[in-house]
Amino acid sequence: VDTGRTFMGSLIGEHAKVGIGTYLSTGSVVGVASHLALSRPEKFTPSFAFTTVRGVKPLDMTKAIALTRLVMSRRHVVMPEAMADILTWTQIIAFTNEQTHKGHAEK
């Protein structure tokens, strides 16, 4: 993303989880509902990915939606069913597209 700015932090999608001690490079992109469980991830992490030193795997959406509901409830917000549907369908579309993870899972 060309922002035209000299300095830029990371772009982190909604409901993403980044482990303690994880170092994100300047301009890193962490996709929606991704989980990073390693100290130095690649600059791009696709949405709905569970990333460890062993590679990138699809996130278990049942667990992800349950966790999202739990986190939102701590803030006294009820997750609409439409949001769960959107997250689920977006994940299906993302993983249907082989380009999303091509090369990332092999590293």
Salt bridges, closest charged atoms under 4 A:
GLU14 OE2 - HIS15 NE2 3.99
GLU42 OE1 - LYS107 NZ 3.90
GLU81 OE2 - ARG69 NH2 2.49
